[in-house]
Structure formats: structure tokens, C-alpha cells
Amino acid sequence: MNILITGITGMVGSHLAEHLLAEHPDCQVHGLIRWRSPRDNIAAILDRVTLHQGDLRDLNSLIELMRAVRPDRIFHLAAQSYVDQSFRAPADTLHTNVIGTTNLLDAVRICGPWDNGGPRIHICSSSEVYGQVREDELPIREDNPMRPASPYAVSKVGEDMVALQYGLSYGLHIVRTRMFTHTGPRRGDVFAESAFAKQIAEIEAGVRPNPVLVGNLDSVRTIADVRDTVRAYWLLLEKCRAGEVYNIGGREVTTVGEILATLKGMARVPIEHRVDPARLRPSDVTLQVPSIDKFQQETGWAPRIAMRQTLADLLDYHRDRIAGRAIPQPMKQVA
């Protein structure tokens, strides 16, 4: 089976590639990269995956990719995924996420007919599409109104709806997810919990002084481990229905402040923190608690890794990077 992962060098893409290689060794794993994409996250598996250069914003490169790979499964994880950056560069965010996804689906459509009937395609939308929900709407279900509160969220609404339309119009086997907060080793340090962990590791190492700089600590959310997330994505294309959308997320409800407190409690030195006005968004989403009943009923999936373990692994990841210690082997797979 040929598997194509866009965004293979990112946190989720690299963990998904490792999961497939470990649990489904009959799969041939292919990844879409840009020429400047860093390879750090996939350094341990470079000899076991096939990389293809291209760009979501260039349809021709995606047509060439489809002709070369003829994938049976596509996990579309590549995106401009940083909410704060979307306020600075909204047009680029929309182009990458909406037009890029359209190009990918057009490449699949143009390269048909397919011997396998066409690939099963996972389009990764986001919980950000729901925006600021009311307390009486919790937990958030898939039919909750969309109230996007950032250019990134708008782009994910567009991506979500393009995927729905291409399934309806062209018969492509597309399943959408709206993934809630997920993290773990390799999480980019622009995201809150990873930014906290990196700063704590730097303070421990004497690289920077106290305090840890933080933004809004009152946001309520659940946390899923990235290794649980990639198990969910595999099950999605094996068991879920084309044309449907599924919330996926963790079960442990917390606040960003409690995440910070947990990480501070794991630190090897006393840690202080201070709110940095530059880290506060023009508009924010403060309630992100999903109902994952629909996905669980169709797949039997459930989170396995506790939030505290996820945060400990994230902190150790940043400690290793700051100490200059390479991670020679893929991360341990979930049992």
C-alpha cells in the first residue's frame, strides 16, 4: 500500500510516518516536502521513506507527485498552522490552506482513473473553525456553528468546505477531521505549551533568565498526545465514512495556566512567569472541549497517554535539543 503524507517533516507527519513503519510494515511511505523543509524530525527514518519535492501552491508539482506515487491513502497534514502568523499574513495563510488543498484534490481528480478506485483522503481541518463557543454548547459537536476567530480559522473553514464539495462533486473518498489541541515531542515552539517547555529548559540550562513569558492562561481545552493522534488518523481512513467530519481530541480538560503549572512543577529550578502583551491575540478562542463520541463509536479509539506524560516528554524533548543531544531513534510507539 502506498501512503502519501503531506507535511511529513512536521510534528504530526513525522510521528505518523514512524507509526506506519512500525505498525504497518507493508506500507510504502511517501512524503511531500519543499526543498527547504528541515529533515530533523524524520532523520531517524530517512532511509525508510521516499521524499518528493513540490509545493501545495503549485498544481503542476502535485500532478507530478500523484503520477509518481499513485497513493492508496493520503494524509493531508501540511498547512500554515500558526494562528498568530495568520494575523500577520492572512492572504498567505488562505492561499496555502485553501488553494493548496484545492490543488491537492484537483491533482487527485486530474490523475484518474485510478486502478484502486482512487485514494482514501484525510483532510485535516481544525477545532479553530468553531471559534468562541458558548458554555451551553460544550462539549462541542460536529454540527456546532462555525464562528472562525482568526484568519487561520477562516482558512480551515475553507479547506473543510472544499473537501466536502470535492467529495460531493467528484466522488472522491474524503474524510475530514477537526482535531483539538494535540502536542508532544517535536511540537513547534510557537505553540503555548511547547513555548513554555522550551523556555523552562533554557532557564534550567542557563541559556535565558527567568521569567517564562506567557500569553492568555485562562483558555480551557483538552490535550491529546501526538502519538494517540496518529493512531486515530490511521483508524479514520480504515473505518470512517467518506463525506463525514469527525472531532478528535483528548479527554482531560485543563487550562493553559494549569499546563504551565504542571511544567513548572517538573522543572529542575524555580520558575517564574510573566504575561507578555505581545503574546495576546487580537481575538482568542478560550473554550475548546470536544465531543469525540462520533469518532469513538465508529473506530473504538480512545486516548492512552496521560497529559502529564505528554508534557514530561515535551519538556525532555526541549532539554535534549538545548543540550545538543540528537535523538537517534524514532520515538517509542504507543503500546
URUR-V354281 format. One record per helix or strand of 2 or more residues. SS is the DSSP state (@ for helix, = for strand). FROM is the first residue (numbers start at 0). LEN is the number of residues. If there is no record, write none. Layout:
BEGIN
SS/FROM/LEN  SS/FROM/LEN
END
This chain:
BEGIN
=/1/5  @/10/13  =/27/6  @/39/9  =/49/4  @/58/11  =/72/4  @/82/6  @/89/21  =/119/7  @/126/4  @/134/3  @/150/20  =/172/7  =/181/2  @/191/13  =/211/3  =/219/3  =/223/2  @/225/14  =/244/4  =/252/3  @/255/11  =/272/3  @/276/3  =/286/2  @/292/7  @/306/16
END
